[in-house]
Each structure stands twice: as C-alpha cells, then as structure tokens.
C-alpha cells in the first residue's frame, strides 16, 4: 500500500484539517519530516496554501485539533498561532493540549520572526460584516464630507461598481457625483 493510500484510509478520503474532499495531496509536516505516514497528512488545496483562504476557513480547526494524529495536531497548533488576532483562534489555542514531544515538534516548525509570516487574504467587509467584492454596489450609511472635492456625499447615495483597495481592507473606491473617491468600508452597506 502506498503512502497516499495509507493517508486516504486514515483520513477517510477527506482533508485532515477541513474535511474537504477536493484536490487531496500529501503534505509532509516538517521541519525534518521523514516522509512517513506519521509525519505526513492529507490536505486539500486550500489547507496546503493558507494565503488563498479566508481567515474563517480555519474555524475547521475547532474539530480537527482533537484528532489523535500528532501531525494534524501540529498543523492545527501552528495555524492557530498564525491567527492570534482572531479571538476564536486564541480560544481554540487555549484549549489545545499537545504532549511534550508533539509541542516541541510544533514549535520547531514555526516561522521565525525574521521570516515573513503566512499572509492571510485581505477581505473587505461592509458595516454589517458582509463581504464586498469588486464591482458591487454599496449605499452610504452616513453623510461624508469629501475632502478636496468641495461636496458632501449624502447618506443613501448608491455607489456602483466599487473597486477594492488591495492593501487596506478598510478602504474601497467608487464614483460619487462624478468624482473617484476613497470610502471607508465602515460607512457603507452592500446593496
């Protein structure tokens, strides 16, 4: 039986972190993996590439962290440590118990401070928490004084075909009264 067959049997043909059945591949849990089933896990494409996923995808760790498989526990611990800005992730991390050997393994593979951390995707959300996408229409929920343009964008104004500011989740851009302006996401709601 091959390594992938062993892992498929152990994982019941599902990702060992999120239980997805799509694009499953072997992932060796380093830093010094010997390539055995004990030091490998079966992961979907999203779990293998954390930068592609929404932070809320990782809520799945609330279930997978309880597995008896040390390699899965290690990955859950590492990912939760990457998400300490999220209250739910801190709560899960507080509950997660690793035996001494597994904890040493988990810490050995953590990204060092001088290395770049895994980037989480920037998600733009409106005042109600709805995810915004480029091209959406939003409505202003407050009168906004547009600096430098000499007018006030009135509450209730629809802003069509918005664009997202890539490096700042709190900003979107859109046209109001013929002017392209930057708008804070906290002052809009998705239509």
C-alpha positions in Angstrom: 0.0 0.0 0.0 1.4 3.5 -0.9 1.7 6.4 1.5 -1.2 8.2 -0.2 -3.4 5.0 0.2 -2.4 4.9 3.9 -3.3 8.5 4.4 -6.6 8.2 2.4 -7.6 5.3 4.7 -6.6 7.2 7.9 -8.4 10.3 6.8 -11.4 8.6 5.3 -10.7 10.3 1.9 -11.1 13.8 3.4 -8.7 16.7 4.2 -7.4 16.1 7.7 -7.9 19.7 8.6 -11.2 20.8 7.0 -12.8 17.5 5.8 -12.9 18.8 2.1 -12.8 16.0 -0.5 -11.3 18.2 -3.3 -7.8 18.0 -4.6 -6.3 16.0 -1.8 -2.5 15.7 -1.7 0.2 14.5 0.7 1.7 17.3 2.9 4.9 16.5 4.9 4.9 18.1 8.3 8.4 19.5 8.8 10.8 20.7 9.7 12.5 17.3 9.4 9.8 15.0 8.0 11.0 11.5 7.1 8.1 11.2 4.6 6.3 8.6 6.7 2.6 8.5 7.3 3.3 9.5 10.9 4.9 12.7 9.7 2.5 13.4 6.8 -1.1 14.5 6.4 -3.6 14.6 3.6 -4.7 18.2 2.8 -6.9 19.9 0.3 -5.6 22.7 -1.9 -6.9 25.4 0.4 -5.3 24.0 3.5 -2.0 23.5 1.7 -2.0 27.1 0.6 -3.2 29.2 3.6 -2.7 32.5 1.9 -5.5 31.7 -0.6 -8.2 31.2 2.1 -10.4 33.4 4.1 -9.5 33.6 7.8 -12.8 32.0 8.7 -12.0 28.8 6.7 -9.7 28.0 9.6 -12.6 27.6 12.1 -12.5 24.0 11.0 -9.5 23.6 13.3 -12.0 23.6 16.2 -12.8 20.0 15.1 -9.6 18.8 13.6 -7.4 19.8 16.6 -9.0 17.0 18.6 -7.6 14.2 16.4 -5.3 11.6 17.9 -2.9 12.1 14.9 0.1 14.1 16.1 0.9 15.5 12.6 -2.6 17.0 12.4 -2.3 18.4 15.9 1.0 20.1 15.0 -0.5 21.8 11.9 -3.6 22.9 13.9 -1.4 24.4 16.6 0.8 26.2 14.1 -2.1 27.6 12.1 -3.9 28.8 15.3 -0.7 30.5 16.3 -0.8 32.4 13.0 -4.3 33.5 13.7 -3.9 35.0 17.2 -5.5 38.3 16.0 -8.8 36.3 16.0 -10.5 35.8 19.4 -11.9 32.4 18.3 -8.4 31.2 17.3 -7.0 32.3 20.7 -9.8 30.4 22.5 -9.1 27.2 20.5 -5.3 27.6 21.1 -6.0 27.8 24.9 -8.0 24.6 24.7 -5.5 22.6 22.5 -3.3 20.3 24.5 -0.2 18.8 23.0 2.0 16.3 24.7 5.6 17.4 25.3 7.1 15.7 22.2 4.4 17.0 19.9 4.7 20.5 21.2 8.4 20.5 20.6 7.7 19.3 17.0 5.1 22.0 16.5 7.4 24.8 17.8 10.3 23.6 15.7 8.4 24.3 12.5 7.1 27.8 13.4 8.0 30.7 11.1 10.9 32.7 12.7 10.3 36.4 13.4 12.7 37.5 10.6 10.9 35.3 8.1 7.6 36.5 6.5 4.5 35.0 8.1 1.8 33.3 6.1 -0.3 36.1 4.6 -4.0 35.9 5.1 -6.1 37.3 2.3 -7.4 40.8 2.8 -11.2 40.7 3.0 -13.2 43.9 2.6 -16.4 43.9 4.7 -19.2 46.5 5.0 -20.7 48.0 8.2 -22.8 44.8 8.6 -20.0 42.4 8.1 -21.0 41.4 4.5 -18.0 40.6 2.2 -17.5 43.2 -0.5 -16.3 42.3 -4.0 -15.0 44.5 -6.8 -18.0 45.6 -8.9 -20.5 45.5 -6.1 -23.0 48.4 -5.4 -22.9 49.9 -1.9 -25.0 52.5 -0.2 -23.6 55.2 2.1 -24.9 55.0 5.7 -23.7 58.4 6.7 -23.1 61.8 5.2 -19.5 62.0 4.2 -17.6 65.3 3.7 -15.4 64.6 0.7 -12.1 66.4 1.3 -10.6 68.3 -1.6 -13.7 67.9 -3.7 -15.9 70.5 -2.0 -19.1 68.5 -1.6 -20.8 66.1 0.9 -21.7 62.6 -0.2 -25.2 62.2 1.2 -26.4 59.2 3.2 -28.3 56.8 1.0 -26.2 57.6 -2.1 -25.6 54.4 -4.1 -22.0 53.8 -5.2 -21.9 51.4 -8.1 -19.1 49.3 -9.5 -16.8 49.8 -6.5 -13.1 48.7 -6.6 -11.2 47.4 -3.6 -8.0 48.9 -2.2 -5.7 45.8 -2.3 -3.5 46.6 0.7 -6.1 48.1 3.0 -9.3 46.2 4.0 -10.9 49.3 5.4 -10.9 51.2 2.1 -12.8 50.9 -1.2 -13.0 53.3 -4.1 -16.0 54.5 -6.1 -17.6 57.3 -8.0 -19.8 59.8 -6.3 -21.0 62.9 -8.2 -18.5 62.1 -11.0 -15.5 62.1 -8.6 -13.5 58.9 -7.8 -13.2 58.9 -4.0 -11.9 56.6 -1.3 -14.6 55.4 1.1 -14.1 53.7 4.5 -15.9 50.4 4.5 -17.4 51.1 7.9 -19.6 53.8 6.2 -21.2 51.6 3.6 -23.6 48.7 3.3 -23.8 46.2 0.5 -26.9 46.7 -1.7 
